[in-house]
Amino acid sequence: MGKKVKLPKTECCESRKKCDRCPLRMLKEGTLPDGLTVKRRKLVTLDGKKVTKKQLSKAA
């Protein structure tokens, strides 16, 4: 059994100390699921559309 993949939050909480699920941190570390990116501290698909939690669970 492998490690369980951490899913990013749909929006950054803007705390000074970034949490483990922060989309900005995951983007920087390269652990964000394929097909997703961050714009204006919100998680979006590569074409710029909002991401739902259902889509997020499928992407991981």
QUIKA-V544790 format. One record per pair of residues at least 12 apart in sequence whose ideal C-beta (glycine too) atoms are under 10 Angstrom apart, sorted by sequence separation. I is the first residue (numbers start at 0). J is the second residue. D is the distance in Angstrom with one decimal. If there is no record, write none. Layout:
BEGIN
[[I	J	D] [I	J	D]]
END
This chain:
BEGIN
[[7	19	9.5] [8	20	5.0] [10	22	7.6] [11	23	5.3] [25	37	8.4] [33	45	9.0] [34	46	9.3] [42	54	9.8] [7	20	5.5] [8	21	6.7] [9	22	7.7] [11	24	8.7] [22	35	7.9] [24	37	9.8] [42	55	7.5] [5	19	6.2] [6	20	6.8] [7	21	7.2] [8	22	6.1] [22	36	8.7] [23	37	5.8] [36	50	9.7] [44	58	9.0] [5	20	5.7] [7	22	4.3] [8	23	9.9] [11	26	10.0] [22	37	4.7] [35	50	6.4] [6	22	9.9] [7	23	9.1] [21	37	9.3] [22	38	9.8] [26	42	9.1] [34	50	9.3] [7	24	8.6] [8	25	9.2] [23	40	6.8] [25	42	9.1] [7	25	4.9] [22	40	7.6] [32	50	9.7] [6	25	9.2] [7	26	8.4] [21	40	9.3] [22	41	7.7] [23	42	9.6] [35	54	8.9] [5	25	7.9] [22	42	4.6] [34	54	9.2] [35	55	7.9] [22	43	9.3] [32	54	9.9] [7	30	8.4] [32	55	7.6] [35	58	6.3] [7	31	6.1] [32	56	10.0] [34	58	6.1] [35	59	9.7] [5	30	7.6] [6	31	10.0] [7	32	7.6] [32	57	9.3] [33	58	7.1] [4	30	8.4] [6	32	7.8] [11	37	7.5] [32	58	4.2] [33	59	9.7] [10	37	9.5] [13	40	6.7] [31	58	9.3] [32	59	5.3] [4	32	7.9] [7	35	7.4] [11	39	9.2] [12	40	8.9] [22	50	9.4] [10	39	9.4] [11	40	4.0] [7	37	8.4] [10	40	6.4] [11	41	7.5] [10	41	5.1] [11	42	8.4] [9	41	6.9] [10	42	6.8] [8	41	9.6] [9	42	5.0] [8	42	7.1] [9	43	9.3] [7	42	5.8] [6	42	9.7] [10	49	9.9] [9	49	8.0] [10	50	9.8] [9	50	6.0] [9	51	7.9] [7	50	8.9] [9	52	6.8] [8	52	9.7] [9	54	9.8] [6	52	8.4] [9	55	7.0] [8	55	9.2] [7	55	7.3] [6	55	5.6] [6	56	6.8] [7	58	9.5] [6	58	8.3] [7	59	9.0] [6	59	5.4] [4	58	9.7] [5	59	8.5] [4	59	4.8] [3	59	9.3]]
END
